[in-house]
Amino acid sequence: EVQLVESGGGLVQAGGSLRLSCAASGFTSVDSAIGWFRQAPGKEREGVSCIVPSDGNTYYADSVKGRFTISYDSAKNTVYLQMNSLKPGDTAVYYCAAGNLLSWIRVLMNGEGVIDFWGQGTQVTVSS
């Protein structure tokens, strides 16, 4: 059974930084990726970034490129999302998710794709 447990959300001022963590268990497919979605009030869920644990390749949505960095610690089976230069528009519930890499790429390119496994979400609030 795949389990994804997020932590690290909170309140930060614009321009500040936060790091989200996602502890993953039961996830073994070499063709899969783990990453982050976010959903702001009244908006659709948006793919943010993903990483392929088996080779370290990373992928980002255009809206966060240059500000967010995703990484994976294999010893801890944990994915991190370092978020810098945060903006009020980054305010959302952030969800860790895991699934097929092709689906992730489709999500990040055009919002389409089915991701199989989800965490419970963590709130990130950026004040102006």
VEXROTI-435641 format. One record per atom (N, C-alpha, C): x negated, y, z; atom name. Coordinates in steps of 0.05 Angstrom, whole numbers, plus 5000, padded with zeros to 4 digits. Example, Ala and Ser with C-alpha at 12.3 -4.5 7.8 and 13.67 -1.06 7.14 Angstrom:
! residues 2
{r {4736 4886 5156} N}
{r {4754 4910 5156} CA}
{r {4736 4934 5156} C}
{r {4743 4955 5142} N}
{r {4727 4979 5143} CA}
{r {4742 5001 5157} C}
***
This chain:
! residues 128
{r {4983 4976 5000} N}
{r {5000 5000 5000} CA}
{r {4982 5025 5000} C}
{r {4988 5043 4982} N}
{r {4973 5068 4980} CA}
{r {4984 5088 5000} C}
{r {4966 5100 5016} N}
{r {4974 5121 5034} CA}
{r {4956 5145 5030} C}
{r {4969 5168 5030} N}
{r {4955 5193 5026} CA}
{r {4963 5212 5048} C}
{r {4944 5222 5064} N}
{r {4950 5239 5087} CA}
{r {4935 5265 5084} C}
{r {4950 5287 5081} N}
{r {4938 5313 5077} CA}
{r {4934 5327 5104} C}
{r {4915 5345 5104} N}
{r {4910 5363 5127} CA}
{r {4896 5388 5117} C}
{r {4895 5409 5133} N}
{r {4879 5432 5127} CA}
{r {4895 5457 5118} C}
{r {4921 5455 5115} N}
{r {4936 5479 5107} CA}
{r {4936 5499 5129} C}
{r {4948 5523 5123} N}
{r {4950 5544 5143} CA}
{r {4955 5570 5130} C}
{r {4951 5591 5146} N}
{r {4955 5619 5138} CA}
{r {4928 5633 5135} C}
{r {4925 5647 5112} N}
{r {4900 5661 5106} CA}
{r {4907 5686 5092} C}
{r {4889 5706 5095} N}
{r {4893 5731 5080} CA}
{r {4883 5729 5051} C}
{r {4894 5745 5035} N}
{r {4885 5745 5007} CA}
{r {4855 5750 5005} C}
{r {4842 5735 4988} N}
{r {4813 5736 4986} CA}
{r {4799 5715 5003} C}
{r {4813 5703 5021} N}
{r {4802 5684 5039} CA}
{r {4800 5656 5027} C}
{r {4792 5637 5044} N}
{r {4787 5609 5035} CA}
{r {4800 5589 5054} C}
{r {4807 5566 5043} N}
{r {4817 5544 5058} CA}
{r {4807 5518 5045} C}
{r {4804 5497 5061} N}
{r {4797 5471 5050} CA}
{r {4818 5451 5058} C}
{r {4830 5438 5039} N}
{r {4849 5417 5043} CA}
{r {4835 5390 5042} C}
{r {4845 5371 5058} N}
{r {4834 5344 5058} CA}
{r {4857 5324 5053} C}
{r {4850 5303 5039} N}
{r {4869 5281 5034} CA}
{r {4855 5255 5039} C}
{r {4863 5242 5061} N}
{r {4852 5216 5068} CA}
{r {4868 5194 5053} C}
{r {4854 5179 5036} N}
{r {4867 5159 5019} CA}
{r {4860 5131 5028} C}
{r {4880 5114 5027} N}
{r {4875 5086 5033} CA}
{r {4892 5068 5014} C}
{r {4882 5044 5008} N}
{r {4896 5026 4991} CA}
{r {4896 5033 4962} C}
{r {4877 5050 4954} N}
{r {4875 5060 4926} CA}
{r {4850 5049 4914} C}
{r {4853 5031 4893} N}
{r {4829 5018 4883} CA}
{r {4825 5019 4853} C}
{r {4844 5028 4838} N}
{r {4843 5027 4809} CA}
{r {4821 5045 4798} C}
{r {4804 5034 4780} N}
{r {4782 5050 4769} CA}
{r {4792 5069 4748} C}
{r {4817 5065 4738} N}
{r {4828 5083 4717} CA}
{r {4845 5105 4729} C}
{r {4843 5108 4755} N}
{r {4861 5127 4768} CA}
{r {4847 5151 4779} C}
{r {4863 5171 4786} N}
{r {4852 5196 4797} CA}
{r {4869 5204 4821} C}
{r {4856 5219 4838} N}
{r {4870 5231 4861} CA}
{r {4867 5261 4859} C}
{r {4889 5275 4866} N}
{r {4887 5304 4864} CA}
{r {4909 5318 4879} C}
{r {4915 5342 4870} N}
{r {4933 5360 4884} CA}
{r {4954 5372 4866} C}
{r {4978 5372 4875} N}
{r {4999 5388 4864} CA}
{r {5006 5410 4884} C}
{r {5021 5430 4875} N}
{r {5032 5450 4893} CA}
{r {5060 5457 4883} C}
{r {5077 5466 4903} N}
{r {5103 5475 4896} CA}
{r {5110 5499 4913} C}
{r {5115 5521 4899} N}
{r {5123 5545 4913} CA}
{r {5153 5547 4914} C}
{r {5165 5562 4932} N}
{r {5194 5564 4934} CA}
{r {5206 5573 4908} C}
{r {5226 5558 4899} N}
{r {5240 5565 4875} CA}
{r {5226 5559 4849} C}
{r {5203 5546 4851} N}
{r {5187 5539 4827} CA}
{r {5184 5509 4824} C}
{r {5177 5501 4800} N}
{r {5172 5473 4795} CA}
{r {5145 5465 4807} C}
{r {5143 5439 4812} N}
{r {5117 5429 4822} CA}
{r {5096 5431 4800} C}
{r {5072 5440 4808} N}
{r {5051 5446 4788} CA}
{r {5026 5430 4795} C}
{r {5014 5416 4776} N}
{r {4989 5402 4779} CA}
{r {4967 5422 4782} C}
{r {4949 5418 4802} N}
{r {4927 5437 4808} CA}
{r {4900 5426 4799} C}
{r {4894 5401 4807} N}
{r {4868 5390 4802} CA}
{r {4868 5361 4809} C}
{r {4850 5346 4796} N}
{r {4846 5318 4804} CA}
{r {4817 5310 4800} C}
{r {4810 5287 4812} N}
{r {4783 5277 4810} CA}
{r {4785 5246 4807} C}
{r {4767 5236 4791} N}
{r {4766 5207 4787} CA}
{r {4745 5195 4806} C}
{r {4753 5181 4827} N}
{r {4733 5172 4847} CA}
{r {4712 5154 4835} C}
{r {4718 5139 4814} N}
{r {4698 5120 4803} CA}
{r {4675 5134 4788} C}
{r {4680 5158 4777} N}
{r {4658 5170 4762} CA}
{r {4654 5200 4769} C}
{r {4671 5211 4787} N}
{r {4667 5238 4796} CA}
{r {4677 5260 4777} C}
{r {4688 5252 4754} N}
{r {4698 5272 4735} CA}
{r {4721 5288 4748} C}
{r {4722 5314 4743} N}
{r {4742 5331 4754} CA}
{r {4757 5346 4733} C}
{r {4782 5353 4739} N}
{r {4800 5367 4721} CA}
{r {4815 5389 4736} C}
{r {4820 5411 4723} N}
{r {4833 5434 4737} CA}
{r {4854 5446 4719} C}
{r {4875 5457 4732} N}
{r {4893 5474 4718} CA}
{r {4880 5501 4713} C}
{r {4888 5514 4691} N}
{r {4875 5540 4684} CA}
{r {4879 5561 4706} C}
{r {4901 5559 4721} N}
{r {4907 5579 4741} CA}
{r {4888 5579 4765} C}
{r {4872 5557 4768} N}
{r {4855 5555 4791} CA}
{r {4825 5552 4783} C}
{r {4819 5550 4758} N}
{r {4792 5546 4749} CA}
{r {4774 5569 4759} C}
{r {4751 5562 4769} N}
{r {4733 5582 4780} CA}
{r {4738 5590 4808} C}
{r {4761 5583 4820} N}
{r {4767 5589 4847} CA}
{r {4769 5565 4865} C}
{r {4779 5543 4854} N}
{r {4783 5518 4869} CA}
{r {4763 5498 4861} C}
{r {4754 5481 4880} N}
{r {4735 5460 4874} CA}
{r {4745 5434 4888} C}
{r {4748 5413 4872} N}
{r {4756 5387 4883} CA}
{r {4731 5369 4886} C}
{r {4731 5353 4907} N}
{r {4709 5335 4911} CA}
{r {4719 5310 4925} C}
{r {4701 5289 4925} N}
{r {4709 5264 4937} CA}
{r {4686 5253 4953} C}
{r {4692 5245 4978} N}
{r {4673 5232 4996} CA}
{r {4679 5202 4997} C}
{r {4663 5186 4984} N}
{r {4669 5158 4982} CA}
{r {4667 5144 5009} C}
{r {4649 5153 5026} N}
{r {4646 5141 5052} CA}
{r {4670 5144 5069} C}
{r {4685 5166 5065} N}
{r {4709 5171 5081} CA}
{r {4734 5167 5065} C}
{r {4732 5160 5039} N}
{r {4755 5157 5022} CA}
{r {4773 5182 5024} C}
{r {4761 5205 5023} N}
{r {4775 5230 5026} CA}
{r {4769 5249 5003} C}
{r {4790 5261 4994} N}
{r {4789 5281 4973} CA}
{r {4792 5309 4986} C}
{r {4776 5328 4977} N}
{r {4777 5355 4988} CA}
{r {4784 5374 4965} C}
{r {4798 5395 4973} N}
{r {4804 5417 4954} CA}
{r {4795 5443 4968} C}
{r {4772 5453 4959} N}
{r {4762 5478 4970} CA}
{r {4774 5501 4954} C}
{r {4789 5518 4967} N}
{r {4803 5540 4954} CA}
{r {4791 5567 4963} C}
{r {4780 5581 4944} N}
{r {4768 5607 4949} CA}
{r {4782 5629 4934} C}
{r {4777 5653 4942} N}
{r {4790 5677 4929} CA}
{r {4820 5673 4927} C}
{r {4832 5665 4949} N}
{r {4861 5658 4949} CA}
{r {4878 5683 4944} C}
{r {4900 5679 4930} N}
{r {4918 5700 4923} CA}
{r {4946 5694 4935} C}
{r {4963 5714 4939} N}
{r {4990 5708 4949} CA}
{r {5005 5688 4930} C}
{r {4999 5689 4905} N}
{r {5011 5670 4886} CA}
{r {5003 5641 4890} C}
{r {4982 5636 4907} N}
{r {4974 5609 4913} CA}
{r {4991 5597 4936} C}
{r {5008 5613 4948} N}
{r {5025 5604 4970} CA}
{r {5044 5582 4959} C}
{r {5043 5559 4973} N}
{r {5059 5536 4965} CA}
{r {5055 5513 4985} C}
{r {5071 5493 4982} N}
{r {5065 5467 4995} CA}
{r {5047 5452 4976} C}
{r {5025 5443 4986} N}
{r {5005 5428 4970} CA}
{r {5007 5398 4977} C}
{r {5010 5382 4956} N}
{r {5014 5353 4958} CA}
{r {4990 5339 4947} C}
{r {4980 5320 4961} N}
{r {4960 5301 4951} CA}
{r {4975 5280 4935} C}
{r {4964 5271 4913} N}
{r {4977 5251 4896} CA}
{r {4956 5234 4882} C}
{r {4964 5210 4875} N}
{r {4946 5191 4862} CA}
{r {4961 5176 4840} C}
{r {4947 5172 4818} N}
{r {4959 5157 4796} CA}
{r {4941 5155 4772} C}
{r {4952 5145 4750} N}
{r {4937 5141 4726} CA}
{r {4924 5167 4715} C}
{r {4899 5165 4707} N}
{r {4885 5189 4698} CA}
{r {4898 5202 4674} C}
{r {4908 5186 4655} N}
{r {4921 5198 4631} CA}
{r {4945 5214 4639} C}
{r {4960 5204 4658} N}
{r {4983 5219 4668} CA}
{r {4975 5245 4681} C}
{r {4953 5244 4696} N}
{r {4943 5268 4709} CA}
{r {4935 5289 4687} C}
{r {4921 5280 4666} N}
{r {4913 5299 4646} CA}
{r {4937 5312 4632} C}
{r {4958 5296 4627} N}
{r {4982 5307 4616} CA}
{r {4995 5327 4634} C}
{r {4995 5321 4660} N}
{r {5006 5340 4679} CA}
{r {4991 5366 4679} C}
{r {4965 5365 4679} N}
{r {4949 5389 4680} CA}
{r {4950 5405 4654} C}
{r {4954 5392 4632} N}
{r {4955 5406 4606} CA}
{r {4982 5418 4600} C}
{r {5004 5403 4606} N}
{r {5030 5413 4597} CA}
{r {5052 5407 4617} C}
{r {5045 5398 4641} N}
{r {5065 5394 4662} CA}
{r {5080 5368 4659} C}
{r {5073 5351 4641} N}
{r {5087 5326 4637} CA}
{r {5070 5302 4646} C}
{r {5083 5282 4657} N}
{r {5069 5259 4667} CA}
{r {5080 5250 4694} C}
{r {5078 5224 4698} N}
{r {5089 5213 4723} CA}
{r {5065 5204 4741} C}
{r {5065 5214 4765} N}
{r {5044 5207 4784} CA}
{r {5057 5189 4805} C}
{r {5044 5167 4812} N}
{r {5057 5146 4827} CA}
{r {5059 5150 4857} C}
{r {5038 5161 4869} N}
{r {5037 5161 4898} CA}
{r {5033 5189 4908} C}
{r {5046 5195 4931} N}
{r {5047 5222 4941} CA}
{r {5043 5223 4971} C}
{r {5030 5244 4981} N}
{r {5029 5250 5009} CA}
{r {5053 5266 5018} C}
{r {5053 5274 5043} N}
{r {5076 5288 5054} CA}
{r {5075 5318 5049} C}
{r {5052 5329 5042} N}
{r {5050 5358 5037} CA}
{r {5039 5374 5060} C}
{r {5025 5396 5054} N}
{r {5016 5414 5074} CA}
{r {5019 5443 5064} C}
{r {5029 5460 5082} N}
{r {5035 5487 5074} CA}
{r {5010 5505 5073} C}
{r {5008 5520 5051} N}
{r {4987 5541 5049} CA}
{r {5001 5567 5044} C}
{r {4996 5587 5061} N}
{r {5008 5613 5059} CA}
{r {4986 5634 5057} C}
{r {4987 5650 5036} N}
{r {4967 5671 5032} CA}
{r {4981 5698 5035} C}
{r {4973 5713 5054} N}
{r {4986 5739 5059} CA}
{r {4971 5761 5044} C}
{r {4986 5782 5036} N}
{r {4973 5803 5020} CA}
{r {4963 5825 5039} C}
***
